[in-house]
Amino acid sequence: MTTRARDHGMFIAGSWTDGTDTRMEAVSPGTGEIIGTVPEGSRSDVQKAIAAANEAWPDWAARSPFERAAAMERIVELITERRDQLAQTLTLDQGKPLYAEAYGEVDELAEYFRMAGEDAKRIEGSMPPSTDAGKRILVYRVPRGVVGVITPWNWPYTMPAELIAPALASGNAVVWAPAPATSLCSVELAGCIVDAGLPAGIFNMITGPGPVVGDEIAGNGGTQTVAFIGSIATGQKVSERAAGKALLLEMGGNGPVVVLDNADIEAAAKASLESAFLCAGQSCTAGERWLVHEAVHGAFMDNLIATIKQTVRLGDPTDRATTLGPLNNEATAQKMDRHVAQALEEGAELITGGGRASGFPTPLYYEPTVLDQVAHGMEVAREETFGPVVPVTSIRSESEALQLVNSSPYGLLVSVWTEDLARGIRFSEKAQAGWVNINESSNYWESHLPFGGRSGSRSGVGRVGGRHPMDVFTELKTVVVRLGT
C-alpha cells in the first residue's frame, strides 16, 4: 500500500485553510516515509475558530434534535463510503495493522456518530411540581455552547468521535485540536464531517502543537466546555487552563490483570494477548501489570508463552498476517526501552522479547515482551509503559492483589480472572476503578457504555461512551410558567 504525499489544510469557520506558511510533516511509523504535511496552527487560528463557533452554535442548538441526528447519519454514510481510505490512512499514519485492527476502528468510528444521533433524540427533561398550584415547572437540558476537544494519537478516529459526535449531536459547536502525530487521520475524519454539510463554524479542526493550539482551546474564554483524552501530565495542564469550565477528562491507566488461583488459565493467557498487544500496547486500558497467584503462576506462564508464539505476528502493518505493528513514535519506544531495561537491572527475568526488532524499515517495531519476577516498585509495574509488554508479578492472595490494585494512583480499569462468579463480583466491588472486567481482557469495552476513571484517581473525571458525554456537553435549564389568575 502506497500513498502520494500531499499538503493538507485545517478547517476553520467553514473553509479549508493553510493558516501560516509553517507546516508539519507526517511520517509513517511503519515505513519511515513522509506521507503528507499539515499546517502548524497558531493561537490566532484557534481564536478565529472559536469566534466562528460562538457565532454559529445558537442556530445549531435551536434546530430539532432529529435534524441534527440526520446530519450525524450523513457523516456515517461518508465514513462507510470511505472505509478503505480511512483504514489505509490509519495504518500509514498511526501504524495499526490494517486487517487486524484498522478496519475495526473505522467501523467503530461510524458507530459513535450513529449512536450520537440516536441518543440526541432522547435527551429528556422533567416537569417537577411547584409549590404554587398556578405555576408549572419545566426542567430540560440545553447545549452549553462551544466544546473544545483535545485528543491523542493512539486511537485517532474513535477517541475524537467519543467526544465530537455527542457534542455536535446535542447542539454544540466543536473546536478540535488533534494529536500532531496522527494529523493525516484527523484530516480524513474531518473531511467526513465537513462533507456532511454542517453549517459553517459548527465544526472546526486546527492542526498544530498541543502546547499552542490545545492550550489556547483550554484557556480561551470562548470555549464553555473542554473535553480531553490523553496523558495524565497533559490532562492536568488542560484542567488548570480550563478552570471553571465544564470538564471531561479521560486520562491514563495502569490496568492490572489479576489472575486468581481458581482462574481459567488457558482463557486468561489467551485474553492477555489483547490486553498487552492491541494497538501495540498503546492503550489506556492495556494491561500494564499482571498479578498472578503463585498457585497458578507456572501454568499461566507456560500458556502465555505458547500462545504468543502461536498467535502474535510482528510485521508490516499492511500484511494480512500481521497482528502487531510498530509503535507510533520514538518517545513511546524510548519509554518502553527505559522501563524494560530498568526492570532487568533491578532483578526482573526476561522470558521473551525485550528489545526493538531488526530488519524493519523503522526502529519502532518492538518485540512482544514478557517479564517475570517484576517487583511492585519498578516503573514497568507502576507506570503506564504504553508498549507491547507483559510484566508479571507473583501474588500470594486475593487480598494482596486488591491492596496492590488500590494503592495505585490510577483508577481506570481492572481485569480479574476467576471461575467463581461471586468471588469476581466481590473483587470488582472492592477494586477502586471506574470499570472492571471479570474473565475478559482489560482492553474489552463497548462503545455505548460509560467509561472513565474512579473519583479521586489520576485517571480523569466524567464519562465517555454513548450518551454519557452529553451529561457534560449539556446543562439543566429551569423554566417557571405562571398560568394566570
C-alpha positions as CSV (number, residue, x, y, z in Angstrom):
1,M,0.0,0.0,0.0
2,T,1.4,3.4,-1.0
3,T,0.2,6.9,-0.8
4,R,1.2,10.1,-2.5
5,A,2.4,12.7,-0.1
6,R,0.5,15.9,-0.3
7,D,-0.2,19.0,1.6
8,H,-3.4,19.2,3.7
9,G,-5.3,22.0,5.3
10,M,-7.1,22.6,8.6
11,F,-10.8,23.6,8.7
12,I,-11.9,26.9,10.3
13,A,-15.1,28.8,10.0
14,G,-16.5,26.7,7.2
15,S,-13.4,26.7,5.0
16,W,-10.2,24.7,4.5
17,T,-7.2,26.9,5.1
18,D,-3.4,26.6,5.2
19,G,-3.1,29.1,8.0
20,T,0.5,30.3,8.2
21,D,3.4,29.2,6.0
22,T,4.8,26.8,8.5
23,R,3.9,23.1,8.0
24,M,4.4,19.9,9.9
25,E,5.5,16.6,8.2
26,A,3.6,13.4,8.8
27,V,6.0,10.4,8.9
28,S,4.7,6.8,8.7
29,P,5.9,4.8,11.7
30,G,5.7,1.7,9.5
31,T,7.8,2.9,6.6
32,G,9.6,6.0,7.7
33,E,8.4,7.8,4.7
34,I,6.9,11.3,4.6
35,I,3.2,10.7,3.8
36,G,1.9,14.3,3.9
37,T,2.0,17.7,5.6
38,V,-0.4,19.7,7.6
39,P,-0.4,23.4,8.8
40,E,1.3,24.2,12.1
41,G,-1.7,26.1,13.5
42,S,-1.3,29.1,15.8
43,R,-3.2,30.7,18.6
44,S,-4.6,33.1,16.1
45,D,-6.1,30.2,14.1
46,V,-7.7,28.8,17.3
47,Q,-9.1,32.2,18.2
48,K,-10.7,32.5,14.7
49,A,-12.2,29.1,15.0
50,I,-13.6,29.8,18.5
51,A,-15.1,33.1,17.3
52,A,-16.8,31.3,14.4
53,A,-18.1,28.5,16.6
54,N,-19.6,31.0,19.1
55,E,-21.4,32.8,16.2
56,A,-22.7,29.6,14.8
57,W,-23.8,27.5,17.7
58,P,-27.1,29.2,18.7
59,D,-28.7,28.5,15.4
60,W,-27.5,24.9,15.5
61,A,-28.7,24.5,19.1
62,A,-32.2,25.8,18.0
63,R,-32.6,23.1,15.4
64,S,-34.6,19.9,16.0
65,P,-32.6,17.0,17.5
66,F,-33.9,15.0,14.6
67,E,-32.3,17.4,12.1
68,R,-29.0,17.1,13.9
69,A,-29.4,13.4,14.0
70,A,-29.9,13.4,10.2
71,A,-26.5,15.2,9.9
72,M,-24.8,12.6,12.1
73,E,-26.2,9.9,9.8
74,R,-24.8,11.7,6.7
75,I,-21.4,11.5,8.5
76,V,-21.9,7.8,9.0
77,E,-22.7,7.3,5.3
78,L,-19.5,9.1,4.3
79,I,-17.4,7.1,6.8
80,T,-18.9,3.9,5.3
81,E,-18.2,5.1,1.7
82,R,-14.6,6.0,2.6
83,R,-13.9,2.9,4.8
84,D,-10.9,1.7,2.8
85,Q,-9.3,5.1,2.6
86,L,-9.8,5.8,6.3
87,A,-8.4,2.4,7.3
88,Q,-5.4,2.7,5.0
89,T,-4.6,6.2,6.3
90,L,-4.8,4.8,9.9
91,T,-2.3,2.1,9.1
92,L,0.1,4.5,7.4
93,D,-0.2,7.4,9.9
94,Q,-0.6,5.5,13.2
95,G,0.9,2.1,12.5
96,K,-2.1,-0.2,13.3
97,P,-2.2,-3.5,11.4
98,L,-4.7,-2.9,8.5
99,Y,-6.7,-6.1,8.7
100,A,-6.3,-7.0,12.4
101,E,-7.2,-3.5,13.8
102,A,-7.6,-0.6,11.4
103,Y,-10.8,-1.6,9.7
104,G,-12.3,-2.4,13.1
105,E,-11.5,1.1,14.3
106,V,-13.2,2.7,11.3
107,D,-16.3,0.6,11.9
108,E,-16.4,1.8,15.5
109,L,-15.9,5.4,14.3
110,A,-19.1,5.1,12.3
111,E,-21.0,3.6,15.3
112,Y,-20.1,6.6,17.5
113,F,-21.8,9.0,15.1
114,R,-24.7,6.7,14.6
115,M,-25.2,6.4,18.4
116,A,-24.9,10.1,19.0
117,G,-27.6,10.9,16.5
118,E,-30.0,8.4,18.2
119,D,-29.1,9.5,21.7
120,A,-29.7,13.2,20.9
121,K,-33.3,12.4,20.1
122,R,-33.8,11.0,23.6
123,I,-32.4,13.8,25.7
124,E,-35.3,14.3,28.1
125,G,-36.3,16.7,30.8
126,S,-38.8,16.7,33.6
127,M,-41.8,18.6,35.0
128,P,-41.4,18.8,38.7
129,P,-44.3,20.1,40.8
130,S,-44.4,23.7,42.0
131,T,-45.4,24.9,45.5
132,D,-47.8,27.2,43.7
133,A,-50.8,25.5,42.1
134,G,-50.9,28.2,39.5
135,K,-47.4,27.5,38.1
136,R,-45.8,24.8,36.0
137,I,-42.1,24.0,36.1
138,L,-40.1,22.8,33.1
139,V,-36.6,21.4,33.5
140,Y,-34.7,20.4,30.4
141,R,-31.2,20.1,29.0
142,V,-29.7,22.6,26.7
143,P,-26.3,22.7,24.9
144,R,-23.5,24.6,26.7
145,G,-22.2,26.3,23.5
146,V,-18.7,25.6,22.2
147,V,-16.9,22.4,23.2
148,G,-13.1,22.4,22.9
149,V,-11.9,18.9,22.1
150,I,-8.2,17.7,22.5
151,T,-7.4,14.1,21.5
152,P,-4.5,11.7,21.4
153,W,-2.8,9.7,18.7
154,N,-3.3,6.1,19.8
155,W,-7.0,5.9,18.6
156,P,-7.1,8.8,16.2
157,Y,-10.6,8.0,14.9
158,T,-12.6,6.6,17.8
159,M,-11.4,8.8,20.6
160,P,-12.2,12.0,18.8
161,A,-15.6,10.5,17.8
162,E,-16.3,9.7,21.5
163,L,-16.4,13.5,22.1
164,I,-17.1,15.2,18.8
165,A,-20.2,13.1,17.9
166,P,-22.1,13.7,21.1
167,A,-21.0,17.3,21.3
168,L,-22.4,18.0,17.8
169,A,-25.5,15.9,18.1
170,S,-26.5,17.6,21.4
171,G,-26.4,21.0,19.8
172,N,-22.9,22.4,20.4
173,A,-20.2,23.7,18.1
174,V,-16.8,22.0,18.2
175,V,-13.2,23.3,18.0
176,W,-10.9,20.3,17.8
177,A,-7.1,20.0,18.3
178,P,-6.0,16.5,17.2
179,A,-2.6,15.0,18.1
180,P,0.1,16.1,15.7
181,A,1.4,12.5,15.4
182,T,-1.7,11.4,13.5
183,S,-2.7,14.5,11.7
184,L,-3.5,12.8,8.4
185,C,-6.0,10.6,10.2
186,S,-7.6,13.8,11.6
187,V,-7.8,15.3,8.1
188,E,-9.6,12.2,6.8
189,L,-12.1,12.2,9.7
190,A,-12.6,16.0,9.4
191,G,-13.4,15.5,5.7
192,C,-16.2,13.2,6.5
193,I,-17.7,15.7,9.0
194,V,-17.2,18.7,6.6
195,D,-18.7,16.9,3.6
196,A,-21.8,16.1,5.5
197,G,-22.8,19.8,5.2
198,L,-22.9,21.1,8.7
199,P,-23.4,24.9,9.0
200,A,-20.2,27.0,8.8
201,G,-18.5,27.4,12.2
202,I,-20.1,24.4,13.8
203,F,-17.1,22.1,13.3
204,N,-13.5,23.4,13.3
205,M,-10.2,21.5,13.3
206,I,-6.8,23.1,13.9
207,T,-3.7,21.0,13.5
208,G,-0.6,22.1,15.4
209,P,1.5,21.5,18.6
210,G,-0.5,20.8,21.7
211,P,1.2,23.4,23.8
212,V,-0.1,26.0,21.4
213,V,-3.4,25.0,19.8
214,G,-4.5,22.7,22.7
215,D,-3.5,25.3,25.3
216,E,-5.5,28.0,23.5
217,I,-8.5,25.8,23.3
218,A,-8.4,25.0,27.0
219,G,-7.7,28.5,28.2
220,N,-9.7,30.7,25.8
221,G,-12.8,32.2,27.3
222,G,-14.8,31.3,24.2
223,T,-14.9,27.6,25.0
224,Q,-17.6,26.8,27.5
225,T,-16.6,23.1,27.8
226,V,-13.3,21.3,27.4
227,A,-13.1,17.6,26.7
228,F,-9.7,15.9,26.7
229,I,-8.4,12.4,26.2
230,G,-4.7,11.8,26.7
231,S,-1.9,11.5,29.3
232,I,-2.1,12.5,32.9
233,A,0.6,15.2,32.6
234,T,-1.2,16.9,29.7
235,G,-4.6,16.4,31.3
236,Q,-3.5,18.2,34.4
237,K,-2.3,21.2,32.4
238,V,-5.6,21.2,30.5
239,S,-7.5,21.1,33.7
240,E,-5.6,24.1,35.1
241,R,-6.0,26.2,32.0
242,A,-9.7,25.3,31.8
243,A,-10.5,26.0,35.4
244,G,-14.1,27.0,35.9
245,K,-15.4,25.3,32.7
246,A,-17.3,22.1,32.4
247,L,-14.7,19.4,32.0
248,L,-14.5,15.8,30.7
249,L,-11.0,14.3,31.2
250,E,-10.2,10.7,30.3
251,M,-6.6,10.2,31.2
252,G,-4.1,7.3,31.8
253,G,-4.4,4.0,33.4
254,N,-2.3,1.1,34.7
255,G,-4.8,-1.6,34.2
256,P,-3.8,-4.6,36.3
257,V,-4.8,-8.0,35.1
258,V,-5.4,-10.2,38.2
259,V,-5.3,-14.0,37.8
260,L,-6.6,-15.7,40.9
261,D,-5.9,-19.2,42.0
262,N,-9.1,-20.6,40.5
263,A,-8.9,-18.9,37.1
264,D,-9.3,-20.5,33.7
265,I,-5.6,-20.3,32.9
266,E,-5.9,-21.0,29.2
267,A,-8.5,-18.4,28.7
268,A,-6.6,-15.8,30.8
269,A,-3.5,-16.4,28.8
270,K,-5.3,-16.0,25.5
271,A,-7.0,-12.8,26.6
272,S,-3.7,-11.4,27.8
273,L,-2.6,-11.1,24.2
274,E,-5.4,-8.5,23.6
275,S,-4.6,-6.8,26.9
276,A,-0.9,-6.5,26.0
277,F,-0.7,-6.2,22.3
278,L,-3.8,-4.5,20.9
279,C,-2.6,-1.2,19.4
280,A,0.9,-2.4,20.2
281,G,0.1,-1.9,23.9
282,Q,-0.6,1.8,23.3
283,S,-3.9,1.9,25.0
284,C,-5.1,3.5,28.3
285,T,-6.8,0.2,29.1
286,A,-3.8,-2.0,28.2
287,G,-2.8,-4.5,30.9
288,E,0.2,-2.7,32.4
289,R,0.9,-5.3,35.0
290,W,-0.1,-8.9,35.7
291,L,-0.8,-10.1,39.3
292,V,-0.8,-13.9,39.1
293,H,-1.5,-16.1,42.0
294,E,1.6,-18.2,42.9
295,A,-0.5,-21.4,42.8
296,V,-1.1,-21.0,39.0
297,H,1.9,-18.9,38.1
298,G,3.8,-21.6,36.3
299,A,0.8,-22.9,34.3
300,F,-0.1,-19.3,33.3
301,M,3.4,-18.5,32.1
302,D,3.6,-21.7,30.1
303,N,0.2,-21.0,28.4
304,L,1.1,-17.3,27.8
305,I,4.4,-18.0,26.1
306,A,2.9,-20.8,23.9
307,T,0.0,-18.6,22.9
308,I,2.3,-15.7,22.0
309,K,4.5,-17.9,19.8
310,Q,1.4,-19.4,18.1
311,T,-0.5,-16.2,17.6
312,V,1.4,-12.9,17.6
313,R,2.9,-11.8,14.3
314,L,5.0,-8.7,14.4
315,G,5.4,-7.3,10.9
316,D,4.4,-5.0,8.1
317,P,1.1,-3.4,9.2
318,T,-0.3,-3.7,5.7
319,D,0.2,-7.5,5.7
320,R,-2.9,-9.6,6.3
321,A,-1.0,-11.9,8.6
322,T,0.3,-9.1,10.9
323,T,-1.2,-8.9,14.4
324,L,1.3,-6.5,15.9
325,G,2.5,-3.3,14.2
326,P,5.1,-0.7,15.1
327,L,4.9,1.8,17.9
328,N,3.7,5.2,16.8
329,N,6.6,7.4,17.8
330,E,10.2,7.4,19.1
331,A,9.2,8.9,22.5
332,T,7.0,5.9,23.2
333,A,9.6,3.5,22.0
334,Q,12.2,5.1,24.3
335,K,9.9,4.8,27.3
336,M,9.5,1.1,26.5
337,D,13.3,0.8,26.3
338,R,13.7,2.5,29.6
339,H,11.1,0.6,31.5
340,V,12.3,-2.8,30.3
341,A,16.0,-2.0,31.0
342,Q,15.3,-0.7,34.5
343,A,13.2,-3.8,35.3
344,L,16.0,-6.2,34.2
345,E,18.6,-4.2,36.1
346,E,16.6,-4.5,39.2
347,G,16.1,-8.2,39.0
348,A,13.2,-9.0,36.7
349,E,13.6,-12.0,34.4
350,L,13.3,-11.7,30.7
351,I,11.2,-14.5,29.3
352,T,10.8,-13.4,25.7
353,G,11.4,-10.3,23.5
354,G,13.0,-7.4,25.4
355,G,14.0,-5.0,22.6
356,R,13.5,-3.5,19.2
357,A,13.1,-5.9,16.3
358,S,15.6,-5.7,13.5
359,G,15.0,-6.0,9.8
360,F,12.2,-3.4,9.6
361,P,12.1,0.0,7.8
362,T,12.0,1.9,11.1
363,P,13.3,1.3,14.7
364,L,9.7,1.5,16.0
365,Y,8.9,-2.3,15.7
366,Y,9.2,-3.7,19.2
367,E,9.3,-7.4,20.1
368,P,6.4,-8.8,22.1
369,T,8.0,-8.9,25.5
370,V,7.3,-10.9,28.7
371,L,8.9,-10.1,32.0
372,D,8.6,-12.3,35.2
373,Q,9.5,-11.6,38.8
374,V,8.6,-7.9,38.4
375,A,8.7,-6.0,41.7
376,H,6.0,-3.6,42.7
377,G,8.3,-0.5,42.7
378,M,9.6,-1.0,39.1
379,E,8.5,1.6,36.6
380,V,7.2,-1.1,34.3
381,A,4.7,-2.1,37.0
382,R,3.6,1.2,38.5
383,E,3.6,3.5,35.4
384,E,1.9,3.5,32.0
385,T,4.5,1.9,29.8
386,F,2.4,2.1,26.6
387,G,4.1,-0.7,24.8
388,P,3.8,-4.5,24.0
389,V,4.9,-5.9,27.3
390,V,3.5,-8.3,29.9
391,P,5.1,-7.6,33.3
392,V,4.2,-10.5,35.7
393,T,4.3,-10.3,39.5
394,S,3.5,-13.3,41.6
395,I,1.0,-12.8,44.4
396,R,0.0,-15.0,47.4
397,S,-3.6,-14.0,47.9
398,E,-6.6,-12.1,46.7
399,S,-6.2,-9.5,49.4
400,E,-2.7,-8.8,48.3
401,A,-3.9,-8.3,44.8
402,L,-6.6,-5.8,46.0
403,Q,-4.0,-4.0,48.0
404,L,-1.8,-3.5,45.0
405,V,-4.7,-2.5,42.8
406,N,-6.0,0.1,45.2
407,S,-2.6,1.5,46.1
408,S,-2.1,2.7,42.5
409,P,-2.8,6.4,41.8
410,Y,-4.7,5.2,38.6
411,G,-8.3,4.1,38.8
412,L,-9.4,3.4,35.2
413,L,-9.8,-0.3,34.6
414,V,-9.1,-3.7,36.2
415,S,-9.4,-7.2,34.8
416,V,-9.8,-10.1,37.1
417,W,-9.9,-13.8,36.3
418,T,-11.7,-16.4,38.5
419,E,-14.1,-19.3,37.9
420,D,-16.1,-18.2,40.9
421,L,-18.5,-15.5,39.7
422,A,-19.5,-14.4,43.2
423,R,-15.8,-14.0,44.0
424,G,-15.3,-12.0,40.9
425,I,-18.2,-9.6,41.7
426,R,-16.9,-9.2,45.3
427,F,-13.5,-8.3,43.9
428,S,-14.9,-5.9,41.4
429,E,-16.8,-4.1,44.1
430,K,-13.7,-3.6,46.2
431,A,-11.4,-2.7,43.3
432,Q,-11.2,1.1,43.1
433,A,-11.6,1.6,39.4
434,G,-14.2,3.0,37.1
435,W,-14.5,-0.2,35.1
436,V,-13.8,-3.9,36.0
437,N,-13.8,-6.8,33.6
438,I,-14.4,-10.3,35.0
439,N,-12.9,-13.0,32.9
440,E,-12.3,-10.7,30.0
441,S,-9.4,-8.8,28.5
442,S,-8.5,-5.4,30.0
443,N,-8.9,-4.0,26.5
444,Y,-12.5,-5.0,26.2
445,W,-15.1,-2.2,26.1
446,E,-18.4,-1.5,24.4
447,S,-18.8,2.0,22.8
448,H,-22.2,2.8,24.4
449,L,-21.2,2.1,28.0
450,P,-19.9,4.7,30.5
451,F,-16.1,4.7,30.7
452,G,-13.8,6.7,32.9
453,G,-11.7,6.9,36.0
454,R,-12.8,6.5,39.6
455,S,-13.2,9.7,41.6
456,G,-10.1,10.7,43.3
457,S,-7.7,8.9,41.0
458,R,-5.4,10.4,38.4
459,S,-7.4,8.8,35.5
460,G,-9.8,11.6,34.9
461,V,-13.3,12.9,35.6
462,G,-16.6,12.3,33.7
463,R,-17.5,9.5,31.4
464,V,-17.1,8.9,27.7
465,G,-19.2,6.3,25.8
466,G,-22.6,6.6,24.2
467,R,-24.8,9.3,25.5
468,H,-22.8,9.9,28.7
469,P,-20.6,12.8,27.4
470,M,-23.9,14.6,26.8
471,D,-24.2,14.9,30.6
472,V,-21.2,17.3,30.4
473,F,-22.0,18.9,27.0
474,T,-25.4,20.0,28.1
475,E,-26.8,21.6,31.2
476,L,-30.1,21.9,33.0
477,K,-32.3,24.8,32.4
478,T,-35.4,25.6,34.6
479,V,-38.4,27.5,33.2
480,V,-41.2,28.6,35.5
481,V,-44.6,29.3,33.8
482,R,-47.3,31.3,35.5
483,L,-50.6,30.1,34.2
484,G,-52.5,33.3,35.1
485,T,-55.1,34.3,37.7
